[in-house]
Amino acid sequence: MKPYILAETTQQCEAIARQHQNDKIIVVSASEPKTMGFGAYDFVKNLQAQGRDVDMCYLSREGLVWVFRNNVEPVRIGLKDYFASYGWNVVPKQKQIDERFQKLVSLLFQHPPNFHNLLCTLRSNDRGRGKRTIKCKGHLNDKEFSILQEIEQLQIVSNVQRTDTETRLTIHSDEDAKFLLTGDWLEFYVYQIASQLNSLFDECGWGVEDTSGKGEIDFAGIFSGQMVIASCKTEDRIKRTWFEALHSKMDQLGKGMCSSLMVSSVPRDKKDVADYEKWARERQIVLVMAEDLPQLPDILKKIVTGDKNAEPKHIPCYARI
């Protein structure tokens, strides 16, 4: 079939209709070339004139649009069903969250650039498993040490001490280390913010993992049959391969129906930020960095509504089907 020749589409549709004389036919317009869409429209219009039971629809941000009825139906597709339609069988993380972890996320969100530096220091000096003492050579600045003291009050660490030459603290278990030293706190923060945005998303998932090994997605949210996914990173720098991996997941999960964010705790004052922004633009991925985290609710609203003129202005908005 030649997709850019109008008559080709009409003829192919008519051939299918002849094979289903007694069936109801619904033509769904998706991401085909415009010529095919016009051809399918002409086919449906002509067949309706002959008294056949045929209709045409397409999915938009507003819902399921029925072309000849002048009617829009609301669409609510769950995360599991959306993933299943693209061959993923997903299981999200358990939603029962330790209260200390929730308080830690709230604390860290208030100091993203400072905590990023503190986290990188703790990670680079962490040794062993289970209960252990971390010794950080050098002098933490006052802000970083103050955050560490607040974390101690949450009973995630203890014995926090600082001298002119080192800072030391005790982590009591691998669970506490996971709270503090992995990127789970940023993943949960994105999930929490999205879940609190009154009906912006039909459903949200945190740590959505495919059971057959296709991968894990840190955050996924669905609205009107369209998907937003996010990759959350708390390392000291952002790698180009992360954009490539996220873009691959976008392609697997609906291409033009799927938007994505790279959410990082890296501050914008890093020398490589121009590269990060370039890599994001190349793949139409929204880059969210440490200073942007307080604006995450507005960023998510901008992506979902598709309003390029919405705040924050420096955050791009890429067109979706």
LOVOKOL-402080 format. One line per 5 residues: number of its first residue (from 1); for each residue x, y, z of N, C-alpha, C. Coordinates in steps of 0.05 Angstrom, whole numbers, plus 32768, in hexadecimal, padded with zeros to 4 digits. Example, Ala and Ser with C-alpha at 12.3 -4.5 7.8 and 13.67 -1.06 7.14 Angstrom:
<sites>
1> 8108:7F8E:809C:80F6:7FA6:809C:8108:7FBE:809C  8101:7FD3:808E:8111:7FEB:808F:8102:8001:809D
</sites>
This chain:
<sites>
1> 8011:7FE8:8000:8000:8000:8000:8012:8019:8000  8009:802D:7FF0:8018:8047:7FEF:8009:805B:8000  8015:8062:8018:8007:8072:802B:8002:808F:8023  8011:8099:800F:800E:80B5:8008:7FFD:80B9:7FEF  7FEF:80A4:7FE6:7FDC:80A6:7FD0:7FC0:80A2:7FDB
6> 7FB0:80B6:7FD9:7F95:80B6:7FE6:7F84:809E:7FDE  7F84:8099:7FC4:7F73:8083:7FBA:7F7B:8068:7FC4  7F95:8064:7FCA:7F9F:804B:7FD5:7F92:8045:7FEF  7F90:8059:8001:7F84:8054:801B:7F66:804E:8018  7F59:805D:8008:7F3C:8059:8004:7F37:803C:7FF9
11> 7F47:8034:7FE6:7F43:8019:7FD9:7F48:8003:7FED  7F5D:8006:7FFE:7F63:7FF2:8012:7F4D:7FF0:8027  7F42:8007:802F:7F2C:8007:8042:7F13:7FF9:8036  7F0E:7FFF:801D:7EF6:7FF3:8010:7EF9:7FD5:800D  7F12:7FCC:8008:7F17:7FAF:8006:7F11:7FA1:8021
16> 7F1A:7FAE:8037:7F14:7FA3:8052:7EF6:7FA3:8057  7EE9:7FB8:8050:7ECC:7FBA:8055:7EBD:7FA4:8046  7EC5:7F9E:802E:7EB8:7F89:801F:7EBA:7F6E:802C  7ED0:7F6A:803B:7ED3:7F50:804A:7EC3:7F4F:8063  7EB7:7F65:806B:7EA8:7F67:8084:7E8E:7F75:8080
21> 7E7E:7F6A:806E:7E65:7F76:8066:7E52:7F7A:807D  7E52:7F68:8090:7E3D:7F68:80A5:7E49:7F73:80C0  7E62:7F7C:80BF:7E6E:7F85:80D9:7E6E:7FA3:80DB  7E6E:7FAC:80F4:7E72:7FC9:80F9:7E90:7FCF:80F6  7E97:7FE5:80E8:7EB2:7FEC:80E3:7EB8:8007:80F0
26> 7ECE:8007:8100:7ED7:8020:810C:7EF4:8025:8103  7EF8:803C:80F6:7F12:8043:80ED:7F1F:8055:8102  7F37:804D:810C:7F45:805D:8121:7F5C:806B:8114  7F5C:8085:8115:7F72:8095:810A:7F86:809A:8120  7FA0:8093:811A:7FB4:8095:812E:7FCB:80A6:8124
31> 7FE2:809A:811F:7FFA:80A9:8116:8001:80A6:80F9  7FEC:809F:80E8:7FF1:809B:80CC:7FF6:80B5:80BE  8002:80B5:80A5:8004:80CE:8096:7FE9:80DA:8091  7FE8:80F5:808D:7FCF:8103:808A:7FC0:80F9:8071  7FCE:80F2:805D:7FC1:80E7:8044:7FB0:80CF:804B
36> 7FBA:80BD:805B:7FAB:80A5:8063:7F93:80AD:8074  7F96:80C1:8085:7F7F:80CA:8096:7F69:80D5:8084  7F70:80E5:8070:7F5C:80F0:805E:7F4E:80DA:804E  7F5F:80C6:8045:7F53:80B0:8036:7F40:80A0:8047  7F47:809B:8060:7F35:808C:8072:7F1C:809C:8077
41> 7F1E:80B6:807A:7F06:80C7:807E:7EF3:80C5:8066  7EFE:80C7:804E:7EED:80C5:8036:7EDF:80A9:8035  7EEE:8094:803C:7EE3:8079:803C:7ECB:8077:804F  7ECF:8081:8068:7EB9:807F:807C:7EA1:808F:8073  7EA6:80A7:8068:7E90:80B8:805F:7E80:80AB:8049
46> 7E8E:809F:8036:7E80:8092:8020:7E70:807A:8029  7E7C:806A:803B:7E6F:8052:8045:7E56:8059:8056  7E58:806E:8065:7E41:8077:8075:7E2A:807F:8063  7E31:808C:804C:7E1C:8094:8039:7E0E:807C:802D  7E1B:8065:802D:7E0F:804C:8023:7E00:803D:8038
51> 7DFF:8048:8050:7DEF:803C:8066:7DFF:8028:8076  7E19:8025:8072:7E29:8012:8082:7E2F:801D:809E  7E32:800A:80B0:7E38:8010:80CC:7E56:8014:80CF  7E5F:802D:80CB:7E7C:8033:80CB:7E80:804E:80D9  7E96:8051:80E7:7E9C:806A:80F5:7EBA:806E:80F6
56> 7EC2:8085:80FF:7EDF:808C:8101:7EE4:809C:811A  7EFB:8096:8127:7F03:80A5:813F:7F21:80A8:8141  7F29:80BA:8153:7F46:80BD:8159:7F48:80C6:8177  7F5F:80C0:8183:7F64:80C6:819F:7F72:80E1:81A1  7F68:80F3:81B1:7F74:810D:81B5:7F78:8111:81D3
61> 7F84:8128:81DA:7F87:812F:81F7:7F6C:8132:8205  7F58:813A:81F5:7F3D:813E:8200:7F2E:8124:8204  7F36:810F:81F6:7F28:80F5:81F8:7F26:80E8:81DC  7F13:80D5:81DA:7F0F:80C7:81C1:7EFB:80D7:81B0  7F05:80E1:8199:7EF5:80F3:8188:7EE8:80E2:8172
66> 7ECD:80E3:8170:7EBF:80D5:815B:7EBA:80EA:8145  7EC7:80E5:812E:7EC8:80FA:8119:7EAC:8101:810E  7E9B:80EE:810A:7E81:80F3:80FD:7E6A:80F7:8111  7E70:80F4:812A:7E5B:80F8:813E:7E5D:8113:814C  7E74:8120:8148:7E79:8139:8157:7E77:8134:8175
71> 7E84:811E:817E:7E82:8116:8199:7E9E:810E:81A4  7EA4:8115:81BD:7EBD:810E:81C9:7EB8:80FD:81E3  7EC3:80E5:81E4:7EBF:80D4:81FC:7ED8:80D5:820D  7ED4:80D8:8227:7EEC:80D7:8239:7EF9:80BC:8238  7F13:80BC:823A:7F23:80A3:8238:7F32:809F:8252
76> 7F2F:8088:825F:7F3E:8081:8277:7F4A:8065:8273  7F64:8065:826D:7F73:804C:8269:7F86:8049:8280  7F86:8033:828E:7F98:802F:82A4:7FB5:802A:829B  7FC8:802E:82AD:7FE4:802A:82A6:7FE9:800D:829C  7FDE:7FFA:82AA:7FE4:7FDE:82A3:7FD9:7FD8:8287
81> 7FC1:7FE2:8280:7FB6:7FDD:8266:7FC6:7FEB:8250  7FCF:8004:8256:7FDF:8012:8242:7FF8:8003:823C  8007:7FFB:8251:8020:7FED:824D:801A:7FD2:823F  8005:7FC5:8246:7FFE:7FAB:8239:7FFA:7FAE:821B  7FEF:7FC4:8213:7FEA:7FC8:81F6:8003:7FCB:81E6
86> 801A:7FD0:81F4:8034:7FD1:81E7:8046:7FBA:81EF  803A:7FA5:81FA:8048:7F8C:8200:8057:7F8C:821B  8051:7F9F:822C:805E:7FA0:8247:804B:7F94:825B  8055:7F84:826D:8045:7F7A:8284:8052:7F86:829D  8047:7F9B:82A9:8055:7FAB:82BD:804A:7FA6:82D9
91> 805D:7FAA:82EC:8056:7FA9:8308:8063:7FC2:8315  8053:7FD3:8322:805E:7FEB:832F:8069:7FE4:834B  8079:7FF6:8356:8083:7FF2:8371:806C:7FF3:8385  8071:7FE6:839C:805D:7FE6:83B1:8058:8003:83BA  803F:800A:83BF:8039:8025:83C7:803A:802A:83E5
96> 803F:8015:83F5:8042:8018:8412:805E:8024:8417  805F:803C:8420:8078:804B:8422:807F:8050:8440  8098:804A:8447:80A2:8050:8462:809F:806E:8468  8094:8074:847F:808F:8090:8486:80A9:80A0:8487  80BF:8094:848F:80D9:80A2:8490:80E2:80AA:8474
101> 80DD:8098:8461:80E4:809D:8445:80D4:80B5:843A  80BA:80B5:8440:80A9:80CC:8437:80B4:80E6:8442  80BB:80E6:845C:80C6:80FF:8468:80E1:8106:845C  80F1:80F2:8455:810B:80F8:8448:8107:8105:842D  80F4:80FB:841D:80EE:8107:8403:80E5:8124:8406
106> 80D4:8129:8419:80CB:8145:841E:80E3:8157:8426  80F5:814C:8436:810C:815C:843E:811F:8161:8427  8125:814D:8417:8138:8150:8401:812E:8162:83EB  8114:8161:83E7:8108:8172:83D2:810C:8190:83D9  810F:8197:83F2:8113:81B3:83FA:812F:81BD:83F4
111> 8142:81AA:83F0:815E:81B2:83EC:816A:81A2:83D5  815E:81A2:83BD:8169:8190:83A8:8186:8194:83A0  818F:81AD:839B:81AC:81B0:8393:81BF:81A8:83A9  81B9:81B1:83C2:81CB:81AA:83D8:81CB:818C:83DE  81B3:8180:83DD:81B2:8164:83E3:81C0:8154:83CD
116> 81BE:815D:83B4:81CC:814F:839F:81E9:814C:83A5  81F6:8161:83AD:8213:8161:83B4:8218:814E:83CC  8207:8150:83E0:8209:813F:83F8:8207:8122:83F0  81F3:811B:83E0:81EE:8100:83D8:8206:80F4:83C9  8211:8104:83B6:8229:80FA:83A7:8240:80F5:83BA
121> 8244:8106:83CE:825A:8102:83E1:8256:80E9:83F1  823D:80E4:83FB:8238:80CD:840B:823B:80B3:83FA  8232:80B4:83E2:8234:809C:83D1:8251:8095:83CC  8261:80A9:83C6:827D:80A4:83BF:828E:8099:83D7  8283:809D:83EF:8291:8094:8407:8284:807C:8414
126> 826E:8072:8409:8260:805B:8415:826F:8041:840F  8272:8031:8424:827F:8017:8421:826F:8002:8431  826E:7FEA:8426:8263:7FD4:8435:8245:7FD2:8434  823A:7FC0:8444:821D:7FBB:8445:8214:7FBB:8462  81F9:7FBB:8465:81EE:7FBA:8480:81F4:7FD3:848F
131> 81F8:7FD1:84AA:81FF:7FE8:84BA:821C:7FEF:84B5  8221:8008:84AF:823C:8011:84A9:823F:802F:84AF  8258:8037:84B2:825F:8053:84B6:826B:805E:849C  8261:8075:8494:826B:8083:847D:827D:809A:8486  8295:809B:847C:82A8:80B0:8483:82AE:80C0:8469
136> 82A8:80DA:846A:82AC:80EB:8453:82C3:80FE:8459  82D9:80FA:844A:82F0:810C:844E:82E9:8128:8444  82F5:813B:8451:82EF:8157:8449:82D8:8162:845A  82D0:817A:8453:82BE:8189:8464:82A4:818F:8455  828D:8183:845E:8274:818A:8453:826D:81A7:8459
141> 8261:81B5:8446:8259:81D0:844C:8242:81D0:8460  823C:81E8:846B:8228:81EA:8480:820D:81E0:8477  8205:81E7:845F:81EB:81DF:8455:81E8:81C1:8453  81FC:81B4:8447:81FC:8197:8444:81FC:8189:845F  820C:8194:8472:820C:8187:848C:81F2:818B:849B
146> 81E5:81A2:8497:81CB:81A7:84A3:81B6:8193:8498  81B7:818D:847E:81A5:8179:8472:81AA:815E:847F  81C3:8157:8482:81CB:813D:848E:81C0:813B:84AA  81C1:8151:84B9:81B6:8151:84D5:8198:814D:84D4  818A:8159:84C1:816D:8155:84BF:8167:8138:84B7
151> 8177:812C:84A7:8173:810F:84A0:8177:80FE:84B9  818A:8106:84CA:818E:80F7:84E3:8175:80F8:84F4  8167:810E:84F4:814F:8111:8504:8139:80FE:84FB  813B:80F6:84E1:8127:80E2:84D6:812F:80C6:84DD  8146:80C2:84EB:8150:80A8:84F3:8157:8096:84DC
156> 8160:80A2:84C6:816A:8093:84AF:8188:8090:84B2  8195:80A3:84BF:81B2:80A1:84C6:81B5:80AA:84E3  81CC:80A4:84EF:81D1:80AC:850A:81EF:80B3:850D  81F7:80BD:8525:8213:80C3:852B:821F:80D6:8517  8210:80EA:850E:821A:80FD:84FB:822E:8110:8509
161> 8247:8111:84FF:825C:8121:850B:826C:812E:84F5  8277:8146:84FC:8287:8154:84E8:82A0:8161:84F6  82B7:815D:84E9:82CF:816B:84F2:82DA:817A:84DA  82F1:8186:84DE:82FD:8195:84C8:8307:8183:84B1  830A:816A:84B7:8316:8157:84A4:8303:8142:8499
166> 82ED:813D:84A7:82DA:8129:849D:82BF:812C:84AA  82AB:811F:849C:8290:811C:84A7:828A:80FF:84A8  827D:80F6:84BD:8277:80D9:84C0:825A:80D6:84C9  824E:80BF:84C1:8233:80B9:84C9:8230:809B:84C7  821B:8091:84D5:8215:8074:84D5:81FB:806F:84C7
171> 81FB:805C:84B4:81E2:8052:84A8:81DD:8036:84B4  81C4:8032:84BD:81BE:801A:84CD:81B7:8001:84BD  81AE:8004:84A4:81A5:7FED:8495:81A7:7FF3:8477  81A5:7FDE:8467:81A4:7FE1:844A:818B:7FF0:8442  8175:7FEC:8451:815C:7FFA:844A:8160:8018:844D
176> 816C:8020:8463:8171:803D:8468:8185:8048:8452  8198:8038:844B:81AB:8040:8436:819C:8044:841B  8189:8032:8416:817A:8035:83FD:8169:804E:83FD  815D:8055:8414:814E:806E:8417:8160:8085:840E  8178:8086:8419:8189:809E:8417:819A:809E:83FE
181> 81A6:8088:83F6:81BB:8088:83E3:81B3:8081:83C6  819B:8078:83C2:8191:8072:83A7:8180:8089:839D  8176:8086:8385:8165:809B:8379:8148:8097:837F  8141:8084:8391:8125:807F:8396:8116:8098:839F  8124:80AA:83AE:8116:80C1:83B9:810C:80D4:83A3
186> 811C:80D6:838C:8114:80E7:8376:80FD:80DA:8367  80FE:80C0:8363:80E8:80B2:8355:80CE:80B5:8364  80D0:80B2:837F:80B7:80B4:838F:80AD:80D1:838F  80BF:80E4:838F:80B7:8100:838E:80A7:8106:8375  80B1:80FD:835E:80A2:8102:8345:8087:80F4:8346
191> 8086:80DB:834F:806D:80CD:8352:805A:80DB:8365  8064:80E4:837B:8053:80F2:838F:8047:810B:8384  8058:811C:8377:804E:8135:836C:8039:8130:8356  803E:811D:8345:802B:8117:832F:8011:810D:833A  8012:80FC:834F:7FFA:80F1:835B:7FE9:8106:8369
196> 7FF5:811C:8371:7FE7:8131:8380:7FDB:8146:836E  7FE0:8144:8354:7FD7:8158:8341:7FBA:8152:8338  7FA8:8158:8349:7F8B:8154:8345:7F82:814C:8329  7F80:8133:8324:7F75:8128:830B:7F84:812E:82F2  7F9D:8138:82F5:7FAE:813C:82DD:7FB3:8122:82CF
201> 7FB9:810D:82DF:7FBE:80F3:82D4:7FA7:80E0:82DC  7FA0:80CE:82CB:7F8C:80BA:82D1:7F97:80A5:82E5  7FB1:80A0:82E2:7FBF:808C:82F4:7FDD:8091:82F2  7FEB:808E:8309:8008:8091:830A:8015:8078:8315  802D:8072:830D:803C:805B:8317:8059:8063:831D
206> 8064:8057:8332:8080:805C:833A:808F:8042:8338  80A6:8043:832A:80B6:802B:8326:80A7:8015:8317  809D:801C:8300:808D:8009:82F0:80A0:7FF7:82E1  809F:7FDD:82E6:80B2:7FCA:82DB:80A4:7FB5:82CB  80AF:7FAF:82B3:80A5:7F9A:82A2:80AF:7F7F:82AC
211> 809D:7F6C:82AF:80A4:7F52:82BA:80B4:7F40:82A8  80B5:7F47:828E:80C4:7F37:827B:80DF:7F43:8273  80E7:7F58:8282:8102:7F63:827E:8105:7F7A:826A  80EE:7F86:8263:80F0:7F9D:8250:80FB:7FB6:825E  80FC:7FB5:8279:8107:7FCC:8287:80F5:7FD7:829D
216> 80FF:7FEC:82AA:80F0:7FF9:82BF:80EE:8017:82B9  80D7:8023:82BF:80D2:803F:82BB:80CE:804B:82D7  80DD:8060:82DD:80DC:806B:82F8:80C1:8077:82FF  80B5:8085:82EB:809A:8090:82EF:808B:808E:82D5  8071:8087:82D7:805F:8087:82C0:8045:8092:82C9
221> 803A:80A4:82B8:8020:80AF:82BD:8010:80AF:82A3  7FF6:80A9:82A5:7FE5:80A7:828D:7FCE:80BB:828F  7FC8:80C8:8279:7FB2:80DB:8277:7FA5:80D9:825C  7F8B:80D5:825B:7F7C:80D4:8242:7F89:80C2:822D  7F92:80AB:8237:7F9E:8097:8225:7FBA:809E:821B
226> 7FC7:80B3:8227:7FE2:80B9:8220:7FF4:80B6:8238  800E:80B3:8234:8020:80AC:8249:8036:80C1:824D  803D:80C5:8266:8055:80D5:826E:8067:80C2:827E  8080:80C0:8276:8093:80AF:8285:80AB:80C1:828E  80B8:80B8:82A3:80CF:80C8:82AD:80E5:80B5:82B6
231> 80FE:80BE:82B1:8115:80B1:82BC:8121:80C3:82D0  8127:80B9:82E8:8130:80CA:82FE:814D:80C3:8305  815F:80D6:8305:817B:80D2:830A:8186:80E4:831F  8196:80D8:8332:81A2:80E8:8347:81C0:80E6:8347  81CC:80DC:8332:81E9:80DB:832F:81F4:80F7:832B
236> 820F:80F9:832C:821C:8113:832B:821B:8120:8310  8217:8110:82FB:8215:811B:82E0:8200:810A:82D0  81F8:8115:82BA:81E4:8108:82A9:81F2:80FD:8291  81EB:80E4:828A:81F7:80D7:8273:81E5:80D7:825B  81F2:80D9:8244:81E3:80D9:822A:81D3:80BF:8227
241> 81DF:80A9:8230:81D2:808F:822C:81B7:808E:823B  81B4:809E:8250:819A:809E:825E:8184:80A9:824C  818A:80BE:823D:8177:80CA:822A:8170:80B5:8215  8184:80A7:820B:817F:8093:81F6:816D:807C:8200  8172:8074:8219:8162:805E:8225:8145:8067:8229
246> 8142:8080:8232:8127:808B:8237:8118:808E:821C  8126:8098:8208:811A:809B:81EE:8111:8080:81E2  8121:806C:81E7:8119:8051:81DE:80FF:8048:81EB  80FC:804D:8205:80E3:8046:8212:80CB:8056:8207  80D0:8070:8201:80BB:8080:81F4:80B1:8073:81DA
251> 80C5:8069:81CA:80BD:805D:81B1:80AE:8043:81B6  80B6:8034:81CA:80A8:801B:81D0:808B:801F:81DA  8086:8037:81E6:806D:803C:81F3:805C:8051:81E6  805C:8050:81CB:8048:8061:81BD:8054:8078:81AD  806F:807B:81AD:807C:8090:819E:806E:80AB:81A3
256> 805F:80B5:818F:8053:80CF:8192:803E:80D1:81A7  8036:80BB:81B3:8022:80BB:81C9:8030:80BD:81E4  804A:80BD:81E5:8058:80BB:81FE:806C:80D2:8202  8069:80E1:8218:807B:80F6:821F:808E:80ED:8234  80A5:80FA:8237:80B8:80F1:824B:80C8:8108:8258
261> 80D1:8102:8271:80E1:8115:8280:80FB:8107:8289  8111:8115:8289:8129:810D:8297:812B:811F:82AF  8126:8113:82C7:8126:8123:82E0:8140:811D:82EF  814F:8132:82F4:8169:812F:8301:816D:8142:8318  817C:8139:832C:8183:814A:8343:819C:815B:833D
266> 81A7:8159:8325:81BF:8168:831D:81B8:8185:831A  81C7:8198:8327:81C2:81B4:8324:81C9:81BE:8308  81BD:81D4:8300:81C1:81DF:82E5:81DC:81ED:82E3  81EB:81F0:82F9:8205:81FE:82F7:821B:81EC:82EE  8215:81D3:82E8:8229:81C0:82DE:8232:81C8:82C2
271> 824C:81C4:82BC:8257:81CD:82A2:824C:81BF:828A  8241:81A6:828F:8237:8196:8278:8219:819B:8273  820D:81AF:827F:81F0:81B2:827D:81E8:81B7:8260  81F8:81C5:8250:81F2:81CA:8234:81EF:81AF:8224  8200:819C:822B:81FF:8182:821E:81E5:8174:8227
276> 81DE:8175:8241:81C6:8169:824B:81AD:8173:823B  81AC:818E:8238:8195:819A:822B:8194:8192:820D  81AB:8190:8201:81AD:8188:81E5:81A3:816B:81E2  81AC:8159:81F3:81A3:813D:81F1:8185:813B:81F5  817B:814B:8207:815E:814A:820C:814E:8154:81F4
281> 8157:816B:81E8:8149:8176:81D1:8149:8162:81BA  8160:8155:81B5:8162:8142:819F:814D:812C:81A0  8145:8125:81B8:8132:810E:81BB:8117:8117:81C6  8112:8131:81C6:80F9:813D:81D0:80F2:8133:81EC  8106:8134:81FD:8103:812C:8219:8105:8146:822A
286> 80F3:8149:823D:80F3:8160:824F:8107:815C:8265  811B:816E:8267:8130:816C:827B:8128:817C:8293  8127:816F:82AA:8120:817C:82C4:8138:8179:82D6  8144:818F:82DF:815C:818E:82F0:8156:8198:830C  816A:8199:831D:8165:819E:833A:8155:81B7:833F
291> 815C:81CD:8332:814E:81E6:8337:8131:81E6:832D  812B:81D3:831B:8110:81D1:830F:80FD:81C1:8321  8107:81B1:8334:80F6:819F:8343:80DF:81AD:8351  80E3:81C5:835D:80CB:81D2:8369:80B5:81D8:8355  80BC:81DA:833B:80A8:81E0:8327:809D:81C7:8319
296> 80A3:81B0:8324:809A:8197:8317:807C:8196:8313  806B:819F:8326:804E:819F:8320:8047:81AE:8306  8052:81C6:8303:804C:81D6:82EB:8058:81C9:82D2  806F:81BC:82D5:807C:81AE:82BE:806A:8197:82B4  8060:8187:82C7:804F:8171:82BF:8035:817B:82B2
301> 802A:8191:82BD:8011:819C:82B1:8017:81A6:8295  802E:81B2:8290:8035:81BC:8276:8037:81A5:8262  8043:818E:826A:8046:8177:8259:802B:816B:8252  801A:8168:8266:8000:815B:8262:7FEE:816D:8251  7FED:8187:8256:7FDB:8198:8247:7FE6:819F:822B
306> 8000:819C:8228:800C:81A2:820E:800C:81BF:8207  800C:81D0:821C:800B:81ED:8219:8028:81F8:8218  8032:81FF:8201:804E:8208:81FE:8052:8223:820C  803D:8232:8210:8040:824D:821C:803E:824C:823B  8039:8235:8246:8035:8233:8263:8050:8235:8271
311> 804F:823C:828B:8066:823D:829C:806E:8221:82A4  8088:821C:82A9:809F:822E:82A6:80A8:8231:8289  80AF:8249:8281:80B4:824E:8265:80CD:823F:825B  80E1:823A:826C:80F9:822E:8263:80F6:8210:825E  80E0:8205:8267:80DA:81E8:8263:80CC:81E4:8248
316> 80D7:81D5:8235:80CA:81D1:821B:80B2:81C0:821D  80A1:81C2:8209:8088:81B1:8207:8088:81A5:81EB  808A:818B:81E9:808B:817E:81CF:8070:8174:81C7  8069:8179:81AE:804F:8171:81A4:804C:8152:81A4  8035:8149:81AC:802E:812C:81AB:8015:8128:819C
321> 8011:810F:8192:7FF9:8109:8182:7FE0:810C:8193
</sites>
